[in-house]
Amino acid sequence: KKTMYLRICADLYGNKVNLEIDVPSTLDLPGFRNLIIDLMEKEGELMRGPNQPRVAFHINGMQMFHEQVGKWVDVMSMNQLRNGAQLYVFQPQTQYHSDIQGDLPPPRPPSQVEYKQPSQARYHSGQQHRVQ
């Protein structure tokens, strides 16, 4: 399989957003992080209020819900990810968003059509890693 279906949640301007995307299975972790930053910045632009300044999306940490152990675990490698996994991406705390605990919204496709199937070449940092 060339892609992996993932659900990625983050707080954007005070609202939790849970996006479902197909990720190229050959991506490495830096490329995956760049894809998420790009994706969330574009999604955030659509959610930003007219009087809110644009805030760059920064990844402070990333966790995946581990079904077998029933808890969130830090994502340290692409090999941890499984098709259908739910991820939560943490940002440094600011006045414009906070990662307060709460129920995740149901997943939905990104508003930007090109992220439903990200291009392979765009997010590769050069190294190839296979995801089992």
Secondary structure by P-SEA (a helix, b strand, c coil): ccbbbbbbbbbcccbbbbbbbbccccccaaaaaaaaaaaaaaaaaaaccccccbbbbbbcccccccccccbbbbbccccccccbbbbbbbccccccccccccccccccccccccccccccccccccbbbbcc
